[in-house]
């Protein structure tokens, strides 16, 4: 039987672990970074999000994430932006629904780049803020992270459920406290088109302090 409590613990002890946290945006990162620092864990934050368009949107999300990392004095590392490479893995999945196969391939693309950086720079644990968003499917995020880490010897994936322990509500509070820019689509041109077609404000982030979703 899968031990969910064990997943909440970092795969290595604090003294041994060097954690690289892949961050998708400030709204999804805020509560996670705060919780980690309170637990005595100071991750390096890796911004690798070649899915995001247009470039002005990418810049906004990057700058907000960097601003929050600066608040805690954390290392912020920006990956090379390569939307053309990202489009290769999205090819054939342009019309997939959100949480479909395109999203799975997107997670693998971004987490592979994070895992590669971790391996080359002496980090031995990888996690992602993607796992915090209720708009993302944990059954896609965690397998993508495990797959990426398994490509690099000695690198461990941390499959912690970042929606539990009050972090979902705390995330909304931090957005308001910090005045974060809060996007209304996941990032790529296909999610943007879906959001516009639906005429909704589907977001990577929930900002209401009332969470009606179970913490799963």
Secondary structure, 3 states (H helix, E strand, C coil): CCCHHHHCCCCCCCCCCCEEEEECCHHHHHHHHHHHHHCCCCCEEEECCCCCCCHHHHHHHHHHHHHHHHHHCCCEEECCCCHHHHHHHHCCCCCCCCCCHHHHHHHHHHHHHHHHHHHHCCCCEEEEHHHHCCCCCHHHHHHHHHHHHHCCCCCEECCCCCCCCCHHHHHHHHHHHHCCCCCCCCCCHHHHHHHHHHCCCCCCCCCCCCCCCCCC
